[in-house]
Amino acid sequence: MEMVPIDNFDEFVTHIECMRGKRDEEVEAWQQEITTGDYFVRIYDELVIYGCVEELEFEEDRQVFAMPRMKNVRQAKCYSELCVQGELGNTHVSTMALKITKAQFNAAQSVRWPSDLKVVHALLNIVPGGEA
């Protein structure tokens, strides 16, 4: 992750919008189709993060997520071996490495959200360098 010095709020907003635009350009068709109830895996450095896209509970959230700039952002509850209880937040779909099934998600949960790639490959039935 790159650290960027920011001196004021306007600069912060400009930076966020620029980063969102770059991320939007990286979105693949399958990622854009991720919707409420779908499960996914993200990889952050050596940490594997498992997520579930959540339904937006409040009208205010639905209004925000209806904005064009939010088209590739999903509200998701994400879990990892560092956060086994999960945390609700916003996830840009371009960071989702793989869509998984509920059964695969539950299998990862049963062993406390592993990050060891050999375990992840076995759980998700993935052949490294091949298809799931």
C-alpha positions in Angstrom: 0.0 0.0 0.0 1.4 3.4 -1.0 1.3 6.2 1.6 0.4 9.5 0.2 0.9 12.7 2.2 -2.3 14.8 2.1 -2.4 18.3 3.5 -6.2 19.1 3.6 -9.6 17.7 3.2 -10.1 18.9 -0.5 -6.8 17.2 -1.4 -8.1 14.0 0.4 -11.4 14.0 -1.6 -9.5 14.6 -4.9 -7.2 11.7 -4.1 -10.0 9.3 -3.3 -11.9 10.2 -6.5 -8.8 9.7 -8.5 -8.1 6.3 -6.9 -11.7 5.2 -7.4 -11.5 6.2 -11.1 -8.3 4.1 -11.5 -9.9 1.2 -9.8 -13.1 1.5 -11.9 -10.9 1.0 -15.0 -9.6 -2.3 -13.6 -13.0 -3.9 -13.1 -13.7 -7.1 -15.0 -17.2 -8.1 -16.1 -17.6 -10.9 -13.5 -16.6 -8.5 -10.7 -19.1 -5.9 -11.8 -21.9 -8.6 -11.5 -21.1 -9.3 -7.8 -24.3 -8.4 -5.9 -26.0 -8.9 -2.6 -25.6 -12.4 -1.2 -22.5 -13.2 -3.2 -19.3 -14.4 -1.6 -15.8 -13.5 -2.6 -12.1 -13.7 -1.7 -9.7 -10.7 -1.6 -5.9 -11.0 -1.0 -4.1 -8.2 0.8 -0.4 -8.9 0.9 -0.3 -12.3 2.6 -3.7 -12.0 4.2 -6.7 -13.8 2.6 -10.0 -11.9 3.2 -13.3 -13.6 2.8 -16.4 -11.5 2.2 -20.1 -11.5 1.7 -21.9 -8.7 0.0 -24.6 -7.4 2.4 -28.0 -5.9 1.8 -28.1 -2.1 2.4 -30.1 -1.7 5.6 -30.8 2.1 5.6 -32.4 4.3 2.9 -29.5 6.8 3.3 -27.1 4.0 2.3 -29.2 3.0 -0.7 -29.1 6.6 -1.9 -25.3 6.8 -1.6 -24.8 3.5 -3.3 -27.1 4.6 -6.1 -24.7 7.4 -7.1 -22.8 6.7 -10.3 -19.4 7.0 -8.5 -20.4 4.1 -6.3 -21.2 1.7 -9.1 -18.3 -0.6 -8.4 -18.4 -0.5 -4.5 -20.2 -3.0 -2.4 -21.1 -3.1 1.3 -19.6 -6.3 2.6 -18.9 -8.1 5.8 -15.3 -9.3 5.6 -13.5 -11.9 7.7 -9.9 -13.0 8.0 -7.7 -14.8 10.5 -7.0 -11.3 12.0 -10.7 -10.4 12.2 -12.6 -13.7 12.8 -15.8 -11.9 14.0 -16.0 -9.9 10.7 -16.2 -6.2 9.9 -18.7 -4.4 7.8 -17.3 -1.9 5.3 -17.1 -0.9 1.7 -15.2 -3.0 -0.9 -14.4 -2.0 -4.4 -15.1 -4.9 -6.7 -11.7 -4.6 -8.5 -10.1 -5.9 -5.3 -12.1 -9.1 -5.3 -9.9 -11.9 -6.6 -12.4 -14.7 -6.8 -16.1 -15.3 -6.4 -16.8 -18.3 -4.2 -19.8 -20.3 -3.1 -21.6 -20.2 0.2 -20.3 -23.7 0.9 -16.7 -22.6 0.3 -17.2 -19.5 2.5 -18.6 -21.8 5.2 -15.7 -24.1 4.9 -13.2 -21.2 5.3 -15.2 -20.1 8.4 -15.0 -23.6 9.9 -11.2 -23.3 10.0 -11.2 -19.7 11.1 -10.5 -17.9 7.8 -7.1 -19.3 6.8 -4.4 -17.4 4.8 -2.1 -20.3 4.2 -2.5 -20.6 0.4 -2.2 -24.4 0.4 -5.1 -24.6 2.8 -7.0 -22.0 0.8 -6.5 -24.0 -2.4 -7.7 -27.2 -0.8 -10.7 -25.5 0.8 -11.8 -23.7 -2.4 -10.8 -26.7 -4.6 -8.4 -24.5 -6.7 -5.5 -26.0 -8.7 -2.8 -23.3 -8.6 -2.4 -22.0 -12.1 -5.6 -23.7 -13.2 -9.3 -23.5 -12.9 -11.4 -24.0 -9.7 
